[in-house]
Structure formats: structure tokens, C-alpha cells
Amino acid sequence: MISKMKTLSRGVNIWLFTLALGMSNSYADEVNQDINGLFDAGGIELHLECYGSKSPSIIVQSGFNGYGSEGHWGAVVERISEKNRICIYDRAHMGKSDKLTESNTINDTSRQLHTLLNNVGVKPPYIMVGHSYGSYPVRAFNHLYPKEVAAILLIDPTQYGQWADRIGKWRPNTEKYNESQEADRQLELSYWNNPMKNIALHDLKGNEEILTETANFGDKPFVLLWAKDGIWKPGNDHGQDHKLVWNRMKNLYLKSIENMHKLSSNMKIEFARTTEHNIHYYEPEAVIEQLNHLLSQVK
């Protein structure tokens, strides 16, 4: 999901947290060789690449139409793998992973990832990294497996509630829309109501329902890395008549951002120098800097 509102993301970090239950206070070296290939994730095979050998392992969730094997994480992987294991993968139906025949939710994604990591021997604790839409499965994974998540980094993430906000900004019962506006509304409704319409078969409505039941990050270390000049500004207002709708979207967006800044009692907010949404590609050093800083706190 790339850049501003029209592509569903302007979306808007990683700290490390030592788990108290069932884990050592020191992270041992692991001697696994690099991992690269298709592996069982519970009835489906997903493509996974892991480099480096030290725990905690850093697990990356790409954006809406992104996937690990497309190569955008190369610079980050190269540098971080010198110190720690870092894993990138292709979610189901994307890249080199198996295709789906039905829609999937962020809970499905999280359970598949959990099985995948167990099957290849990449053990917790994990530092979960999510870019853009990757913020959604990161939060679901943290909710399902809270003791396995040490810390969270979100990179220019999709704010939680964005999909519901896109539908909520319209008021068809009290407002009239011109032909262009109505076309926009119907397009957004089609993706909302029919998961088979989007390239990765994400159940957008189902995901929003799941998010309402997920826990915040508590006191886990959490870094939120925005692109420069974040946070999103409404794009094309489609004329004066459409301005009311987009101002409403902006207000909903800003409220969601405010809530995002309260996800953890142990967080910091950073801004990259680039205005590009794919910070990890255009300014990988910003991501590397945060990872190195946080890893140094753990060791």
C-alpha cells in the first residue's frame, strides 16, 4: 500500500523488551545457517529468507502489495544480519509463496507465520517489524503470541482503523454526491465488501473487526518511524463539494494517529529524512539506526 490516501496508505520502530516469563535475560547466539526457500506454514508453503545468527530474531512484515523476496529490504538485511538474524518473507498469495483460493485475515497471516517460524527453527523472542499495511499483522501477531514478541518497529505504518475510516467518511444517508464522488465511494465499498477484489485477498472488514479485540502493546519497547513531513495530508479534494468528505477523513485519520501514539507506555517517535513511504528502500540507514540503537539496549 503505497503513499497517500488514494492507495490506502500514507500510513504512518523498534525497541527491545526482555521477556520475563520463560525466557533468559541474555540472548544466546544461534548457529542456524541462512534460510532461503519454501517451507510449510500449516497446509500452505510460504517463502522465507533469514540471514544472520543471533537472537532476538527480527521478523519483517512488508506493506499491502509488498513481499520480502521483491528485494526492497536488501540494504537493511545486509547490515543487520552482521549482528542479528533478520527474516523477510512473502505472505500467502504474494511473491513466491503459495496462492490462496479464499480470503484471509490478519489472524490467518499470524498463525501461518507462527507455524512457519516454528517449522524452520527460528525461535522467539522476536522483534516484529511492520511497514505500511504490515502494521496490521504485526499487531495481530503480538495479540496472539504476546510472550514471543520482544519489541515492535512500525515504519510509516497504516494507522489502525484506516479501512473502517475510509468507509466511515461517507454519509450517503444525509449527503448527495456527484458522479465522480459516488464512483469513488462505490469503489471503496467494493474492496470493503469483497475481499477477492484486492490483489492479496485481504478481508479488510474482517481485519478491522479483529483489531477492535486486540490488545495494545502495553509496556513493550515500541518505535514509530514516520517519513519526513508525516503525517498524511488529504490529497485531491475532488473539488469544493468533495472537501467536506476529505476533511472528515483527515479528522478520522488524525484521531487514529493520536491513538497510535498511545499504543505503548515505552515508545518513541522518529521521523526519517525522506518523504518517501518506503523508508527501508529510500533511506535504509534510518531503519538500521533504530535497529542498532535498540539492539544495543538488549545486549
C-alpha positions, 0 to 999 in steps of 0.5 A, spaced: 500 500 500 503 505 497 503 513 499 497 517 500 490 516 501 488 514 494 492 507 495 490 506 502 496 508 505 500 514 507 500 510 513 504 512 518 520 502 530 523 498 534 525 497 541 527 491 545 523 488 551 526 482 555 521 477 556 520 475 563 516 469 563 520 463 560 525 466 557 533 468 559 535 475 560 541 474 555 540 472 548 544 466 546 547 466 539 544 461 534 548 457 529 542 456 524 545 457 517 541 462 512 534 460 510 532 461 503 526 457 500 519 454 501 517 451 507 510 449 510 506 454 514 500 449 516 497 446 509 500 452 505 508 453 503 510 460 504 517 463 502 522 465 507 529 468 507 533 469 514 540 471 514 544 472 520 545 468 527 543 471 533 537 472 537 532 476 538 530 474 531 527 480 527 521 478 523 519 483 517 512 484 515 512 488 508 506 493 506 499 491 502 502 489 495 509 488 498 513 481 499 520 480 502 523 476 496 521 483 491 528 485 494 526 492 497 529 490 504 536 488 501 540 494 504 537 493 511 538 485 511 545 486 509 547 490 515 543 487 520 544 480 519 552 482 521 549 482 528 542 479 528 538 474 524 533 478 520 527 474 516 523 477 510 518 473 507 512 473 502 505 472 505 500 467 502 498 469 495 504 474 494 511 473 491 513 466 491 509 463 496 503 459 495 496 462 492 490 462 496 483 460 493 479 464 499 480 470 503 484 471 509 485 475 515 490 478 519 489 472 524 490 467 518 497 471 516 499 470 524 498 463 525 501 461 518 507 465 520 507 462 527 507 455 524 512 457 519 517 460 524 516 454 528 517 449 522 524 452 520 527 453 527 527 460 528 525 461 535 522 467 539 523 472 542 522 476 536 522 483 534 516 484 529 517 489 524 511 492 520 511 497 514 505 500 511 499 495 511 504 490 515 502 494 521 496 490 521 499 483 522 504 485 526 499 487 531 495 481 530 501 477 531 503 480 538 495 479 540 496 472 539 503 470 541 504 476 546 510 472 550 514 471 543 514 478 541 520 482 544 519 489 541 515 492 535 518 497 529 512 500 525 515 504 519 510 509 516 505 504 518 497 504 516 494 507 522 489 502 525 482 503 523 484 506 516 479 501 512 473 502 517 475 510 516 475 510 509 468 507 509 466 511 515 467 518 511 461 517 507 454 519 509 450 517 503 444 517 508 444 525 509 449 527 503 448 527 495 454 526 491 456 527 484 458 522 479 465 522 480 464 522 488 459 516 488 464 512 483 469 513 488 465 511 494 462 505 490 469 503 489 471 503 496 465 499 498 467 494 493 474 492 496 470 493 503 465 488 501 469 483 497 475 481 499 477 477 492 477 484 489 484 486 492 490 483 489 492 479 496 485 477 498 485 481 504 478 481 508 479 488 510 472 488 514 474 482 517 481 485 519 478 491 522 473 487 526 479 483 529 483 489 531 477 492 535 479 485 540 486 486 540 490 488 545 495 494 545 502 493 546 502 495 553 509 496 556 513 493 550 519 497 547 515 500 541 518 505 535 514 509 530 518 511 524 514 516 520 517 519 513 519 526 513 513 531 513 508 525 516 503 525 517 498 524 511 495 530 508 488 529 504 490 529 497 485 531 491 479 534 494 475 532 488 473 539 488 469 544 493 463 539 494 468 533 495 472 537 501 467 536 506 468 528 505 476 529 505 476 533 511 472 528 515 477 523 513 483 527 515 479 528 522 478 520 522 485 519 520 488 524 525 484 521 531 487 514 529 494 517 529 493 520 536 491 513 538 497 510 535 501 514 539 498 511 545 499 504 543 505 503 548 507 506 555 515 505 552 515 508 545 518 513 541 517 517 535 522 518 529 521 521 523 526 519 517 529 524 512 525 522 506 518 523 504 518 517 501 513 511 504 518 506 503 523 508 508 527 501 508 528 502 500 529 510 500 533 511 506 535 504 509 540 507 514 534 510 518 531 503 519 538 500 521 539 506 526 533 504 530 535 497 529 542 498 532 540 503 537 535 498 540 539 492 539 544 495 543 539 496 549 538 488 549 545 486 549 
